[in-house]
Amino acid sequence: MKKIFLLMLILTVGGITQTLPGPTDIFQQPPFYGNTPRLICCSPGDSVIAFVWNKSGYPNGDIWLADIPSGRLRQLTHYNDDPTDFRIEELHWFPDQERLVFLWKGDIYSIRPARQENPTALTMTPSQEILLRVSPRGRYISFIRDNTLRLLDIRKSREIELSKLMAADWTNINHYCQAGKYSPYYWSPDESALIIPSWNGMFAGELLYFDLINHETRIISLSEKDSLMIRDIAWIQSGKKLAIDCLSADLKTHHILLADPDLQRIDTLYTQASPLWVSNFGGKIHWLKSSEKLLFGDIQNGYRHIFTVGLDHKTPISITRGKWDVFDYTVNPAKDQVYFSANKDNHYEKHIYTIDPKSEKVLNVSYIHGSHDFVLSATGNYVVDIYSTTDTPPQLYLIRTFPVSKARLFLKSDTRIPNAGHLKATLEKTIVNPVNGRNFTYRLWYPARQLSADKFPLILFLNNPEGPVADLHEWQMSNLISQWFSNKEYVIAEIGFPDLEQVPYISGSTDSIPPWQVQLQIVNIVLDELAQQEFIDMTRIGITGFGYNGYLSIGAMLSQPETFSACVSIALNNRWETGCDLYQQILYQEMARRKLGIDLNSADIATRLRGKLLLIYSDNDLLAPLMNSEELIHKMVNAQKRIDFIHYPWEHTVIQSDQTYIDLFNKMLEYFDRFL
């Protein structure tokens, strides 16, 4: 079998003779990630789709419209015809379908597409407005400015300050709401009231209930002891009650609460607890009117699934089940029809599914092989399908939901994107973890010449695990980088190990078993399999990763010095591996408090470092609870131990500059060339 496998590899790569792009080409303007449409939203009557896009490929964009069902495109604004550092944010329709409202340079603008007029500024203030929403009937625009919740009364053309100063961490809350499509506050269906958590930093123990009819403010206490990380609130039973999805401050418990604002009563409908921490999956709750149940997401047996729970406190019912993951879900409120994306039929592909209400069968509505994210239209009659593969940049398709129609392509990526067609030389493998029986995957990139000719060094790329990726979807920057390294005579393995929030569900871990060691078990299983391949030199292995995965790569180097010859740890996040900053920051703080991380402060740390370590760093507030790069450097220097480092003082938490990426990857190649 080994000879057949090797022959297949030789035949696969033998015909590839092109010179693949390097960092200077990959990160040149227009960068390839700029073609992804953002902020997709359908008009209330499903006549038009609005989104932010730049047809020339620059990372920011303008507002475009696509008619339904023809898909005819029209550009609405022209802010970003040339490169700019500003982005349009928070794109929303008014209920009258005639106006869009958005944020530009920190101010609120509106535009009427039918009139083909320029946008109108609704605010012009020195302070920035964030977290913009339109009330259900369109009378108000709500937003945050200067740590206060405010309203624009469209009918009376006046601004109203609702809340007092709030000690909220608006930066993290804003990122959390944008990344996860959550809301920071919640309008009642008749727009007579507005609910906002009384944020203190990233947590809240009570809700502020603003009665706009009687001009009253009520306080709804959720917890007498602990503050909560509130993820979603839904008005149910015609706005009479509130359902609240929240995590405890130590992340050990997931609750769904039921609140009666009039009676000031709180009930618990659902609780999930973990000795380590609960998952951040889900966080969105939907009210199913026909059955009077709540739809929510959680993890079951290590897999992400969706459930329903009634108001009668009975055991939740699993709507999806099996050894596959749900990534996103929503409900068509008109019919209580559930839609979700999952890798049910193929571990490597994410498809769009719905559940037939009569037969309860799960139906695939996307069909085309690849990765599919989606936005459900306002009426539920259409699905906007964001389709991509490892070698196909994101494209938009329109699918009619009933009866299900053939997908209509209406937005195709720019053909000038560099070298998308080269990304075909990967081998995708699925392995069963012998400890828990769970499948995990890795991708292998190999040099473009006959593999029987020589043995090649191996580099492990610890990337974010598989799952929904905002903005980039399946077509990611890391694919180009991995193939560039493989063209330089390296075998690259990208490992899809479980992320931290899944570890407690798949390993039975307790505080006595460090989660990072559970993740490294997966790395070692891959190494054991790769050791069987004759074209890999297992005496020359390097490891690298960004952010937490850069931190994890140091843990691998220190705990297995006989395995890894060189490590490039990048203690900064990149812009194509996204996550929930709010959840991760709390999780890293809990890991540090409970001493579950890699011990980088031990007295013998210098003696444990045997291979060559390059640390690339700058200020990273997110990773700070787990790792202080400068302290680590000083420890090694004081112990007269060699450590190489590069400091990018102009970067912060996430690397943004194209020039930094170009320099970083060239430095990484130089380092691995020298020591592997």
PLY file of the C-alpha trace (Angstrom):
ply
format ascii 1.0
element vertex 676
property float x
property float y
property float z
element edge 675
property int vertex1
property int vertex2
end_header
0.00 0.00 0.00
2.88 2.35 0.76
4.29 1.91 -2.79
0.91 2.57 -4.37
0.40 5.66 -2.19
3.87 6.97 -3.12
3.25 6.32 -6.84
-0.01 8.29 -6.66
1.84 11.24 -5.13
4.53 11.15 -7.82
1.93 11.07 -10.59
-0.05 13.88 -8.96
2.79 16.34 -8.65
4.94 15.31 -11.58
3.23 17.64 -14.05
3.46 20.78 -11.89
6.31 22.95 -13.16
4.98 26.45 -12.57
6.76 28.82 -10.27
4.35 29.50 -7.45
3.92 32.99 -6.02
5.97 34.19 -3.07
4.92 36.61 -0.33
5.62 39.68 -2.49
3.14 38.36 -5.07
0.62 37.01 -2.57
0.38 40.23 -0.58
0.54 42.64 -3.51
-2.36 45.00 -4.10
-5.05 44.19 -4.89
-4.80 41.49 -2.22
-6.79 38.36 -2.85
-8.87 38.58 0.33
-10.51 41.83 -0.82
-12.89 40.13 -3.20
-15.04 38.63 -0.49
-18.41 40.39 -0.14
-19.20 41.58 3.40
-22.26 42.70 5.36
-24.71 40.84 3.11
-28.32 41.78 3.85
-31.57 41.29 1.94
-34.22 43.98 1.75
-37.35 43.25 3.84
-39.38 42.38 0.74
-36.63 40.25 -0.87
-36.35 42.49 -3.92
-32.68 43.47 -3.51
-29.52 42.14 -1.84
-27.10 44.74 -0.46
-23.46 44.01 0.38
-20.05 45.65 0.61
-17.58 44.68 -2.13
-14.70 45.98 -4.23
-14.57 44.54 -7.72
-10.90 45.51 -8.07
-9.93 43.39 -5.12
-8.96 45.97 -2.53
-9.72 44.92 1.05
-12.29 47.63 1.73
-15.31 48.20 -0.44
-18.45 50.04 -1.43
-22.14 49.24 -1.18
-23.44 47.20 -4.11
-26.94 46.00 -4.91
-28.04 42.82 -6.67
-31.61 42.55 -7.90
-33.60 39.43 -6.98
-33.92 37.12 -8.85
-32.00 38.45 -11.90
-28.77 39.14 -10.00
-28.19 42.41 -11.93
-25.48 44.40 -10.12
-25.35 48.13 -9.34
-22.74 50.07 -7.38
-24.34 52.41 -4.85
-21.41 54.28 -3.24
-17.94 55.23 -4.48
-15.91 55.73 -1.31
-13.38 53.03 -2.10
-12.77 53.24 -5.83
-9.18 53.92 -4.77
-7.33 52.23 -1.86
-8.29 53.63 1.53
-7.84 52.79 5.21
-11.56 53.21 5.99
-14.24 50.54 5.89
-18.01 50.71 5.62
-19.50 48.99 8.66
-22.97 48.01 9.96
-25.09 47.86 6.82
-28.85 47.63 7.55
-32.14 48.10 5.67
-35.01 50.20 6.98
-38.31 48.29 7.16
-39.75 50.49 4.38
-37.21 48.90 1.95
-36.37 52.36 0.64
-33.31 53.23 2.73
-30.05 51.72 3.86
-28.13 52.95 6.89
-24.42 52.36 7.53
-21.32 53.63 9.31
-18.55 55.46 7.46
-15.55 57.03 9.22
-17.38 56.70 12.54
-20.53 58.58 11.47
-24.01 57.36 10.53
-25.15 57.71 6.91
-28.30 56.78 5.04
-28.94 56.35 1.34
-32.02 55.76 -0.83
-31.05 53.36 -3.64
-34.07 54.13 -5.83
-33.23 57.85 -6.02
-29.58 57.28 -7.04
-28.56 60.07 -4.68
-25.44 60.53 -2.58
-25.43 59.26 1.03
-26.74 61.66 3.69
-24.83 62.08 6.97
-27.14 61.68 9.96
-24.39 62.36 12.51
-21.20 64.40 12.28
-19.45 64.20 15.64
-15.82 63.98 16.87
-16.65 60.74 18.66
-17.26 57.50 16.80
-20.62 55.78 16.61
-20.58 51.97 16.85
-23.04 49.07 17.13
-25.68 50.60 14.88
-29.18 49.07 14.65
-32.55 50.05 13.13
-35.69 49.60 15.25
-38.25 47.03 13.98
-40.66 49.65 12.58
-38.00 52.09 11.44
-38.72 55.04 13.73
-35.36 54.91 15.54
-31.71 54.31 14.81
-29.92 53.10 17.93
-26.15 53.23 18.49
-23.37 53.60 21.06
-21.37 56.81 21.42
-19.12 57.89 24.30
-20.10 54.82 26.36
-23.81 55.65 26.24
-26.76 54.14 24.38
-28.44 56.70 22.12
-31.36 56.96 19.69
-32.00 58.99 16.59
-35.74 59.66 16.38
-36.24 59.75 12.61
-39.77 61.15 12.87
-38.83 64.10 15.13
-35.24 64.52 13.88
-33.77 64.52 17.38
-31.18 62.55 19.33
-32.06 60.90 22.64
-29.53 59.74 25.24
-31.00 56.65 26.90
-28.36 55.30 29.23
-25.83 56.77 31.59
-22.13 56.13 31.15
-21.46 52.39 30.94
-18.14 50.81 31.98
-18.21 48.46 29.02
-15.33 47.01 27.01
-16.88 48.27 23.78
-13.88 47.28 21.63
-14.22 43.58 22.44
-18.03 43.68 22.51
-18.05 45.39 19.11
-15.72 42.78 17.60
-17.74 39.99 19.19
-21.02 41.27 17.76
-19.58 41.82 14.28
-17.83 38.45 14.09
-20.70 36.39 15.44
-23.66 38.35 14.04
-24.87 38.90 17.58
-26.45 42.07 18.89
-25.26 44.23 21.80
-28.84 45.21 22.68
-32.35 44.18 21.66
-35.48 45.95 20.41
-38.95 44.71 21.33
-40.96 43.61 18.25
-43.23 46.70 18.53
-40.19 48.99 19.20
-41.79 50.19 22.43
-38.89 48.99 24.55
-35.19 48.30 24.31
-33.07 45.94 26.40
-29.32 46.29 26.96
-27.09 44.34 29.36
-25.66 46.59 32.05
-22.14 45.92 30.85
-19.22 46.08 33.27
-16.21 45.33 31.14
-17.23 42.22 29.21
-19.85 40.95 31.68
-23.25 41.93 33.01
-25.34 40.74 35.95
-28.49 42.65 35.08
-30.45 44.06 32.16
-31.57 47.65 31.63
-35.13 47.77 30.31
-35.97 51.09 28.62
-39.71 51.64 28.27
-39.98 54.25 25.48
-43.74 54.67 25.89
-43.79 55.48 29.60
-40.25 56.88 29.67
-39.23 54.48 32.44
-36.09 52.43 33.08
-36.30 49.13 34.90
-33.52 46.87 36.14
-33.85 43.11 35.65
-31.42 41.22 37.87
-30.15 37.99 36.30
-27.72 36.75 38.90
-27.25 37.59 42.56
-23.68 36.29 42.71
-21.96 36.25 39.35
-21.73 38.39 36.27
-22.51 36.74 32.95
-21.23 36.83 29.40
-24.52 37.54 27.62
-24.55 36.20 24.07
-28.12 36.64 22.88
-31.58 37.77 23.99
-34.83 36.90 22.22
-38.27 38.42 22.79
-40.77 35.56 22.95
-44.52 35.07 23.43
-45.36 38.29 21.55
-42.78 40.29 23.46
-44.06 39.39 26.92
-40.96 37.47 28.02
-37.24 37.33 27.34
-35.03 34.32 26.65
-31.35 34.91 27.45
-28.37 32.83 26.33
-25.34 33.39 28.58
-22.10 31.91 29.90
-20.79 32.24 33.45
-17.80 34.54 33.98
-15.48 31.55 34.52
-16.90 29.91 31.35
-17.81 26.74 33.26
-21.58 26.97 32.72
-23.91 27.66 29.79
-27.40 28.87 30.74
-30.59 29.69 28.89
-32.73 31.85 31.17
-36.37 32.97 30.95
-37.16 36.45 32.24
-40.55 38.06 32.89
-39.94 41.85 32.94
-43.30 42.60 34.57
-43.00 40.06 37.39
-39.20 40.47 37.71
-38.94 36.68 37.67
-36.02 34.60 36.34
-36.25 30.87 35.51
-33.56 28.54 34.16
-34.60 26.54 31.08
-31.28 24.89 30.26
-27.88 24.40 31.90
-24.73 22.78 30.56
-21.66 22.60 32.80
-18.03 21.54 32.31
-15.14 21.17 34.77
-12.91 23.00 32.28
-15.08 25.34 30.23
-18.12 25.28 27.98
-18.06 25.98 24.27
-18.76 29.32 22.64
-20.63 27.56 19.85
-24.22 28.65 19.48
-24.90 31.86 21.28
-27.91 32.50 19.06
-31.43 31.59 20.15
-34.54 31.58 17.96
-38.18 31.40 19.04
-40.25 28.79 17.20
-43.80 30.14 17.44
-45.59 27.05 16.15
-44.17 24.76 18.85
-43.41 27.43 21.49
-39.83 26.22 21.82
-36.39 27.81 21.70
-33.77 26.73 19.17
-30.16 26.94 20.33
-26.71 25.46 19.72
-24.37 23.47 21.95
-21.88 20.60 21.84
-22.94 16.97 22.17
-20.36 14.16 22.36
-17.72 16.53 21.01
-19.74 17.71 17.98
-21.59 20.99 17.47
-25.35 20.51 17.07
-28.66 22.36 17.45
-31.42 21.64 19.97
-34.88 22.79 21.03
-36.13 23.33 24.57
-39.63 24.28 25.71
-40.75 26.53 28.52
-41.82 23.47 30.53
-38.25 22.72 31.74
-38.19 19.34 30.01
-35.00 17.81 28.58
-33.85 19.49 25.34
-34.39 17.62 22.09
-31.53 17.24 19.60
-32.54 18.51 16.15
-29.31 17.39 14.51
-27.11 14.49 15.58
-24.15 12.47 14.33
-20.37 12.63 13.98
-20.34 15.95 12.16
-20.50 19.62 13.07
-23.06 22.39 12.61
-21.34 25.76 11.98
-24.20 28.24 11.72
-27.98 28.15 11.97
-31.04 30.36 11.61
-34.83 30.15 11.32
-37.32 31.43 8.78
-39.73 33.08 11.25
-42.67 32.92 8.85
-42.60 29.11 8.69
-40.33 28.09 11.60
-38.13 26.42 8.96
-34.60 25.72 10.23
-31.55 26.27 8.03
-27.97 25.46 8.99
-24.50 24.88 7.54
-22.62 21.69 8.42
-20.10 19.12 7.18
-22.65 16.31 7.35
-21.97 14.69 3.96
-18.27 15.41 3.61
-15.85 16.28 6.40
-13.94 18.65 4.09
-17.02 20.46 2.78
-19.52 22.77 4.45
-23.02 22.64 2.93
-26.34 24.37 3.56
-29.16 22.20 4.91
-32.77 22.50 5.96
-35.03 20.16 7.90
-38.24 19.03 6.25
-40.97 19.80 8.83
-43.09 16.79 7.78
-40.52 14.00 7.44
-37.87 15.63 9.69
-35.27 14.63 7.09
-32.17 16.78 6.64
-32.05 18.12 3.07
-29.00 19.55 1.28
-29.90 22.74 -0.62
-26.41 23.74 -1.82
-25.22 20.63 -3.73
-22.06 22.06 -5.37
-18.89 20.54 -3.92
-17.03 23.04 -1.74
-17.66 25.33 1.21
-20.96 27.16 1.61
-21.82 29.92 4.07
-25.23 31.53 3.83
-27.54 34.41 4.59
-31.29 33.75 4.72
-33.45 36.43 3.14
-35.96 38.42 5.17
-38.98 36.40 3.97
-37.10 33.10 3.93
-37.79 32.62 0.23
-34.12 32.86 -0.79
-30.70 31.84 0.47
-27.64 33.84 -0.48
-24.94 31.19 -0.82
-21.32 32.33 -0.25
-19.44 29.59 -2.10
-15.69 28.92 -2.13
-13.10 26.14 -2.32
-9.37 26.00 -1.64
-8.78 27.20 -5.21
-12.00 29.17 -5.86
-12.34 32.64 -4.31
-15.75 33.39 -2.77
-18.67 33.73 -5.16
-22.31 34.59 -4.46
-25.16 32.35 -5.59
-28.90 32.82 -5.11
-31.05 29.79 -4.22
-34.83 29.77 -3.98
-35.82 27.79 -0.91
-39.22 26.42 -1.93
-39.33 24.76 -4.27
-35.52 24.51 -4.16
-34.16 26.01 -7.37
-30.83 25.64 -9.11
-28.29 28.09 -7.71
-27.87 31.25 -9.79
-24.39 32.81 -9.84
-24.57 36.60 -9.55
-21.18 37.63 -8.14
-17.98 36.10 -9.45
-14.51 36.79 -8.08
-11.95 38.85 -10.01
-9.95 36.71 -12.45
-6.84 38.79 -11.72
-6.47 37.27 -8.24
-2.96 35.80 -8.22
-2.48 32.10 -8.78
-5.76 30.77 -7.47
-5.56 28.00 -10.06
-2.30 26.66 -8.65
-3.87 25.35 -5.45
-4.41 21.76 -6.55
-1.41 19.89 -5.11
-2.79 18.96 -1.69
-3.47 15.63 -0.11
-6.31 15.63 2.43
-6.28 12.89 5.05
-8.69 11.81 7.79
-7.37 9.94 10.84
-9.24 8.37 13.73
-7.98 9.40 17.15
-7.37 6.06 18.94
-8.03 7.68 22.33
-11.61 8.85 21.70
-12.54 7.56 18.22
-13.08 11.07 16.84
-12.01 11.90 13.29
-9.61 14.74 12.62
-7.93 15.89 9.43
-4.77 17.33 8.01
-3.66 18.65 4.63
-0.33 17.81 3.07
1.56 20.04 0.64
4.62 18.56 -1.02
7.42 19.70 -3.35
6.69 19.89 -7.06
9.15 17.25 -8.13
9.46 13.49 -7.87
9.22 12.48 -4.25
11.33 9.35 -4.69
14.41 11.44 -5.48
15.19 12.69 -2.00
13.98 13.12 1.57
12.44 16.48 2.40
12.23 18.34 5.73
8.77 18.67 7.32
7.10 21.83 8.64
3.94 21.58 10.76
1.62 24.58 10.38
-0.70 24.79 13.38
-3.65 26.63 11.86
-7.05 27.37 13.32
-9.17 24.22 13.29
-11.73 23.68 10.57
-14.96 25.60 10.85
-16.66 28.78 9.69
-14.12 31.45 8.76
-15.41 35.01 8.51
-14.71 36.90 5.27
-12.31 34.35 3.70
-14.29 31.14 3.98
-12.53 28.08 2.54
-10.19 30.04 0.26
-7.55 31.22 2.72
-4.22 33.00 2.57
-2.55 30.06 4.34
-3.15 27.88 1.26
-0.93 30.08 -0.87
1.72 30.33 1.84
1.82 26.56 2.36
2.21 25.93 -1.33
4.98 28.54 -1.58
6.89 26.74 1.20
6.37 23.38 -0.51
7.84 24.87 -3.70
10.96 25.62 -1.63
11.50 21.88 -1.05
9.51 21.41 2.17
6.67 19.06 3.02
3.96 21.10 4.78
1.34 19.55 7.05
-1.60 21.76 8.10
-3.29 20.07 11.05
-6.95 20.56 11.92
-6.75 19.73 15.62
-9.64 20.51 17.98
-9.75 24.06 19.27
-9.64 24.82 22.99
-13.40 25.09 23.42
-13.90 21.53 22.10
-11.22 19.88 24.24
-13.42 19.27 27.34
-16.05 17.53 25.20
-13.79 15.08 23.38
-11.23 14.01 25.94
-12.98 13.90 29.29
-10.27 16.28 30.45
-10.19 17.73 33.92
-8.00 20.41 35.39
-5.25 17.80 35.92
-4.78 17.31 32.16
-3.55 20.47 30.41
-5.70 21.12 27.32
-2.67 22.05 25.22
-1.31 18.53 25.76
-4.58 17.12 24.40
-4.05 19.20 21.26
-0.43 18.04 20.93
-1.61 14.42 21.09
-3.23 15.06 17.69
0.02 16.52 16.37
1.89 13.38 17.46
-0.64 11.07 15.79
-0.04 12.93 12.51
3.72 12.69 13.01
3.47 8.94 13.56
1.62 8.54 10.26
3.97 10.83 8.34
6.94 8.86 9.65
5.79 5.99 7.40
6.39 8.06 4.26
9.75 7.50 2.61
10.03 11.02 1.19
9.95 12.80 4.60
13.09 13.26 6.68
11.80 12.89 10.25
15.11 14.15 11.67
14.36 17.61 10.25
11.01 18.82 11.59
9.95 22.43 12.13
6.77 23.81 13.68
5.04 27.20 13.45
1.76 29.00 14.09
0.13 32.38 14.72
-1.31 33.69 18.00
-2.35 30.88 20.33
-0.98 28.36 17.84
2.38 30.15 17.96
2.25 29.76 21.73
1.30 26.09 21.28
4.27 25.57 18.94
6.60 26.69 21.77
4.91 24.14 24.03
5.59 21.43 21.45
9.23 22.50 21.17
9.77 22.48 24.95
7.87 19.26 25.71
9.30 17.28 22.77
12.84 18.61 22.21
13.89 15.36 20.55
11.21 15.81 17.84
11.47 19.42 16.68
14.67 20.93 15.32
13.31 24.44 14.76
10.29 26.52 15.77
9.01 29.86 14.47
6.50 31.13 17.02
4.48 34.13 15.82
2.97 35.68 18.95
0.58 37.81 16.89
-2.70 36.90 15.22
-3.14 37.00 11.47
-6.03 38.50 9.56
-7.31 35.30 7.94
-7.66 33.07 11.01
-10.53 34.67 12.88
-12.07 33.85 16.23
-14.17 35.35 18.95
-11.81 37.79 20.71
-14.20 38.24 23.64
-14.49 34.53 24.41
-10.79 33.86 23.76
-9.66 36.67 26.04
-11.79 35.33 28.91
-10.65 31.77 28.18
-6.95 32.71 28.21
-7.42 34.58 31.49
-9.08 31.51 33.02
-6.31 29.24 31.76
-3.70 31.50 33.35
-5.65 31.81 36.63
-6.13 28.05 36.89
-2.57 27.31 35.69
-3.71 25.24 32.70
-1.31 26.79 30.21
2.26 26.03 29.19
4.61 26.93 32.04
6.91 29.50 30.47
8.03 30.78 33.90
9.61 27.58 35.25
13.21 27.72 36.44
14.31 24.99 34.04
12.75 26.41 30.91
16.11 27.36 29.39
17.45 23.83 29.81
14.36 22.41 28.09
15.02 24.40 24.92
17.33 22.35 22.67
16.29 23.27 19.14
16.33 26.65 17.47
13.55 29.09 18.39
12.59 32.26 16.50
10.03 34.39 18.34
8.19 37.01 16.26
6.24 39.35 18.49
4.75 42.71 19.40
2.00 43.75 21.82
-0.81 41.18 21.83
-3.40 41.97 24.50
-5.37 38.83 23.62
-2.48 36.41 24.27
-0.98 38.38 27.17
-2.47 36.22 29.99
-0.64 33.17 28.62
2.59 34.56 27.22
4.91 37.52 27.79
7.32 37.47 24.85
9.84 39.91 26.30
10.04 38.05 29.61
10.67 34.80 27.73
13.46 36.44 25.74
15.08 37.83 28.91
14.92 34.39 30.60
16.77 32.79 27.71
19.34 35.56 27.45
20.01 35.54 31.21
20.53 31.77 31.05
22.94 32.31 28.11
20.58 30.31 25.91
20.24 31.26 22.27
16.87 32.66 21.22
16.25 34.61 18.02
13.54 37.23 17.90
11.98 39.84 15.61
9.96 42.74 17.01
7.32 44.52 14.89
6.47 47.51 17.12
4.01 48.95 14.59
1.74 45.88 14.80
-0.72 45.20 17.61
-2.54 41.89 18.32
-3.36 41.29 14.61
-0.77 41.83 11.87
-2.29 44.27 9.39
0.51 45.53 7.11
1.19 43.71 3.84
4.87 44.62 4.16
5.02 42.96 7.59
3.68 39.71 6.14
6.17 39.84 3.27
9.07 40.37 5.68
7.77 37.77 8.14
7.43 34.91 5.67
10.78 35.62 4.05
12.40 35.63 7.52
10.60 32.38 8.35
11.91 30.73 5.17
15.45 31.94 5.90
15.24 30.48 9.42
13.96 27.07 8.35
16.49 26.99 5.47
19.27 27.59 7.98
18.25 25.08 10.65
16.34 22.38 8.76
0 1
1 2
2 3
3 4
4 5
5 6
6 7
7 8
8 9
9 10
10 11
11 12
12 13
13 14
14 15
15 16
16 17
17 18
18 19
19 20
20 21
21 22
22 23
23 24
24 25
25 26
26 27
27 28
28 29
29 30
30 31
31 32
32 33
33 34
34 35
35 36
36 37
37 38
38 39
39 40
40 41
41 42
42 43
43 44
44 45
45 46
46 47
47 48
48 49
49 50
50 51
51 52
52 53
53 54
54 55
55 56
56 57
57 58
58 59
59 60
60 61
61 62
62 63
63 64
64 65
65 66
66 67
67 68
68 69
69 70
70 71
71 72
72 73
73 74
74 75
75 76
76 77
77 78
78 79
79 80
80 81
81 82
82 83
83 84
84 85
85 86
86 87
87 88
88 89
89 90
90 91
91 92
92 93
93 94
94 95
95 96
96 97
97 98
98 99
99 100
100 101
101 102
102 103
103 104
104 105
105 106
106 107
107 108
108 109
109 110
110 111
111 112
112 113
113 114
114 115
115 116
116 117
117 118
118 119
119 120
120 121
121 122
122 123
123 124
124 125
125 126
126 127
127 128
128 129
129 130
130 131
131 132
132 133
133 134
134 135
135 136
136 137
137 138
138 139
139 140
140 141
141 142
142 143
143 144
144 145
145 146
146 147
147 148
148 149
149 150
150 151
151 152
152 153
153 154
154 155
155 156
156 157
157 158
158 159
159 160
160 161
161 162
162 163
163 164
164 165
165 166
166 167
167 168
168 169
169 170
170 171
171 172
172 173
173 174
174 175
175 176
176 177
177 178
178 179
179 180
180 181
181 182
182 183
183 184
184 185
185 186
186 187
187 188
188 189
189 190
190 191
191 192
192 193
193 194
194 195
195 196
196 197
197 198
198 199
199 200
200 201
201 202
202 203
203 204
204 205
205 206
206 207
207 208
208 209
209 210
210 211
211 212
212 213
213 214
214 215
215 216
216 217
217 218
218 219
219 220
220 221
221 222
222 223
223 224
224 225
225 226
226 227
227 228
228 229
229 230
230 231
231 232
232 233
233 234
234 235
235 236
236 237
237 238
238 239
239 240
240 241
241 242
242 243
243 244
244 245
245 246
246 247
247 248
248 249
249 250
250 251
251 252
252 253
253 254
254 255
255 256
256 257
257 258
258 259
259 260
260 261
261 262
262 263
263 264
264 265
265 266
266 267
267 268
268 269
269 270
270 271
271 272
272 273
273 274
274 275
275 276
276 277
277 278
278 279
279 280
280 281
281 282
282 283
283 284
284 285
285 286
286 287
287 288
288 289
289 290
290 291
291 292
292 293
293 294
294 295
295 296
296 297
297 298
298 299
299 300
300 301
301 302
302 303
303 304
304 305
305 306
306 307
307 308
308 309
309 310
310 311
311 312
312 313
313 314
314 315
315 316
316 317
317 318
318 319
319 320
320 321
321 322
322 323
323 324
324 325
325 326
326 327
327 328
328 329
329 330
330 331
331 332
332 333
333 334
334 335
335 336
336 337
337 338
338 339
339 340
340 341
341 342
342 343
343 344
344 345
345 346
346 347
347 348
348 349
349 350
350 351
351 352
352 353
353 354
354 355
355 356
356 357
357 358
358 359
359 360
360 361
361 362
362 363
363 364
364 365
365 366
366 367
367 368
368 369
369 370
370 371
371 372
372 373
373 374
374 375
375 376
376 377
377 378
378 379
379 380
380 381
381 382
382 383
383 384
384 385
385 386
386 387
387 388
388 389
389 390
390 391
391 392
392 393
393 394
394 395
395 396
396 397
397 398
398 399
399 400
400 401
401 402
402 403
403 404
404 405
405 406
406 407
407 408
408 409
409 410
410 411
411 412
412 413
413 414
414 415
415 416
416 417
417 418
418 419
419 420
420 421
421 422
422 423
423 424
424 425
425 426
426 427
427 428
428 429
429 430
430 431
431 432
432 433
433 434
434 435
435 436
436 437
437 438
438 439
439 440
440 441
441 442
442 443
443 444
444 445
445 446
446 447
447 448
448 449
449 450
450 451
451 452
452 453
453 454
454 455
455 456
456 457
457 458
458 459
459 460
460 461
461 462
462 463
463 464
464 465
465 466
466 467
467 468
468 469
469 470
470 471
471 472
472 473
473 474
474 475
475 476
476 477
477 478
478 479
479 480
480 481
481 482
482 483
483 484
484 485
485 486
486 487
487 488
488 489
489 490
490 491
491 492
492 493
493 494
494 495
495 496
496 497
497 498
498 499
499 500
500 501
501 502
502 503
503 504
504 505
505 506
506 507
507 508
508 509
509 510
510 511
511 512
512 513
513 514
514 515
515 516
516 517
517 518
518 519
519 520
520 521
521 522
522 523
523 524
524 525
525 526
526 527
527 528
528 529
529 530
530 531
531 532
532 533
533 534
534 535
535 536
536 537
537 538
538 539
539 540
540 541
541 542
542 543
543 544
544 545
545 546
546 547
547 548
548 549
549 550
550 551
551 552
552 553
553 554
554 555
555 556
556 557
557 558
558 559
559 560
560 561
561 562
562 563
563 564
564 565
565 566
566 567
567 568
568 569
569 570
570 571
571 572
572 573
573 574
574 575
575 576
576 577
577 578
578 579
579 580
580 581
581 582
582 583
583 584
584 585
585 586
586 587
587 588
588 589
589 590
590 591
591 592
592 593
593 594
594 595
595 596
596 597
597 598
598 599
599 600
600 601
601 602
602 603
603 604
604 605
605 606
606 607
607 608
608 609
609 610
610 611
611 612
612 613
613 614
614 615
615 616
616 617
617 618
618 619
619 620
620 621
621 622
622 623
623 624
624 625
625 626
626 627
627 628
628 629
629 630
630 631
631 632
632 633
633 634
634 635
635 636
636 637
637 638
638 639
639 640
640 641
641 642
642 643
643 644
644 645
645 646
646 647
647 648
648 649
649 650
650 651
651 652
652 653
653 654
654 655
655 656
656 657
657 658
658 659
659 660
660 661
661 662
662 663
663 664
664 665
665 666
666 667
667 668
668 669
669 670
670 671
671 672
672 673
673 674
674 675
